[in-house]
Structure formats: structure tokens, C-alpha cells
Amino acid sequence: MAQAVNVNFRMDADLKKSMEQTCSELGMSMTTAFTIFAKKVSRERRIPFDVSIDPFYSEQNIRYLEQIANDVAQGKAHFAEHELLEVDE
């Protein structure tokens, strides 16, 4: 076995706690999970899952949402009841 080294990086505390819990439920440590990830990246020479940007945050959608917010603030927005809204009677 090759000599083991320490790797340090920062992570949000809530994310770390969530990952520790998930790894525990899978019967492994975070170290094991990261080692599996590193071996797969090294073997395949790629990130082993899709890395993409959520289209919700695209420039076009942000501009659209900002316009809606402006319309609401200026009283120009018109809301209509539809099947996705639950109406209390």
C-alpha cells in the first residue's frame, strides 16, 4: 500500500454533518467515501457524475423573475386562480 497522506479542505458544517450521517448509513467513513471518489476520478479521468448549473439561475430566468418582482412592486401584476393553487373556502 502506498504511503497515506492527509488532505485538508473546508466544508460547510451542515454539509459535513449530513455527509457523515449518509456515509454512516452506508457503513463507511467520509475518508472511505472520498477515497472511492478519488480512485474513480483517477481511473476514469473525469468527474464520475454530471456537473451542471441549475437552469433556474440562468441570466434569462433571473431577468424574468426580476421583472415579475418589479411588476408586483408596481402593482402591475395580475394573479389568477388555477389548478395548482389550493383555495380555502
Summary of the structure (lengths in Angstrom):
residues: 89
radius of gyration: 22.9
end to end distance: 69.4
largest distance: 69.4
contacts: 121
relative contact order: 0.05
helix: 52%
strand: 0%
